[in-house]
Amino acid sequence: MIRVVLPPHLRVLARTEREIELELPVEATQRAVIDALEERFPSLRGTIRDPATMRRRPFVRFFGCGEDLSHDDPDDPLPPAIIEGREPYLVVGAMAGG
């Protein structure tokens, strides 16, 4: 069971709680998590990644186990603590400005 934490603006779109539990039918990768989120919450399609390129949106970041996973290959396995449900996979809206 993968625990996913969404930022407030995506929670509103998905009409869900802060933390979501996902059962993945395939290997636990970032791509599999986002696929499962978009399948369960169609309103999130296109908000986390570009639907044409399937790349992460510029102001969305992914974190887990105290590390920024945003630039990792989306098909790399997630850290064991996330796969085992001990740590959440965080989807974060990045801040910009100065």
C-alpha positions in Angstrom: 0.0 0.0 0.0 1.5 3.3 -1.1 0.6 6.4 1.0 0.4 9.6 -1.1 0.1 13.1 0.4 -1.4 15.8 -1.9 -1.1 19.5 -1.6 -4.3 21.5 -0.8 -5.1 22.6 -4.3 -5.0 19.1 -5.7 -7.0 17.7 -2.7 -9.7 20.2 -3.6 -9.7 19.1 -7.2 -9.8 15.4 -6.3 -12.3 16.0 -3.4 -10.2 13.8 -1.1 -8.4 13.8 2.2 -4.7 14.9 2.7 -3.4 11.3 2.5 -4.5 8.7 0.0 -3.7 5.0 0.1 -3.1 3.4 -3.3 -2.8 -0.3 -4.1 -0.5 -0.6 -7.2 -1.0 -3.6 -9.5 2.5 -3.2 -10.9 6.0 -2.3 -9.6 6.0 0.8 -7.3 7.5 3.6 -9.4 6.6 7.3 -9.6 4.9 6.6 -13.0 2.8 3.9 -11.5 1.8 6.1 -8.6 0.8 9.0 -10.8 -1.0 6.6 -13.2 -3.0 5.2 -10.2 -3.8 8.7 -8.9 -5.1 9.8 -12.3 -7.1 6.6 -12.7 -8.8 7.0 -9.3 -9.2 10.8 -9.5 -9.7 11.7 -13.2 -9.9 15.4 -12.2 -6.1 15.3 -11.5 -5.3 14.4 -15.1 -3.0 17.0 -16.5 -2.4 18.7 -13.2 0.7 16.7 -12.0 2.2 15.9 -15.4 1.7 17.2 -18.9 -0.6 14.8 -20.7 1.2 15.1 -24.0 4.8 14.5 -22.7 4.0 12.7 -19.5 6.6 14.8 -17.8 6.2 16.4 -14.4 4.8 19.9 -14.4 7.4 22.6 -13.6 5.9 23.7 -10.3 5.2 20.2 -9.0 7.8 18.3 -6.9 7.9 14.8 -5.5 9.5 13.9 -2.2 9.9 10.8 -0.1 12.1 9.6 2.7 13.5 13.2 3.1 14.7 13.3 -0.5 13.7 15.2 -3.6 12.6 12.5 -6.1 11.5 15.0 -8.7 14.4 14.5 -11.1 14.6 10.7 -10.7 13.6 8.5 -13.6 9.8 8.0 -13.4 10.4 4.2 -13.9 12.9 3.8 -11.1 11.6 1.8 -8.1 10.5 4.0 -5.2 12.5 3.8 -1.9 11.6 0.7 0.2 10.1 2.8 3.0 7.5 4.2 0.6 6.8 0.8 -1.0 6.3 -0.7 2.5 4.0 2.2 3.6 6.3 3.4 6.4 6.9 6.7 4.6 4.5 8.7 2.4 5.1 9.8 -1.2 4.7 13.6 -1.2 3.3 15.6 -4.2 4.2 19.2 -3.4 3.3 22.4 -5.2 6.7 24.3 -5.6 7.0 27.9 -4.5 8.3 30.6 -6.9 9.1 34.2 -6.4 11.7 36.3 -4.8 
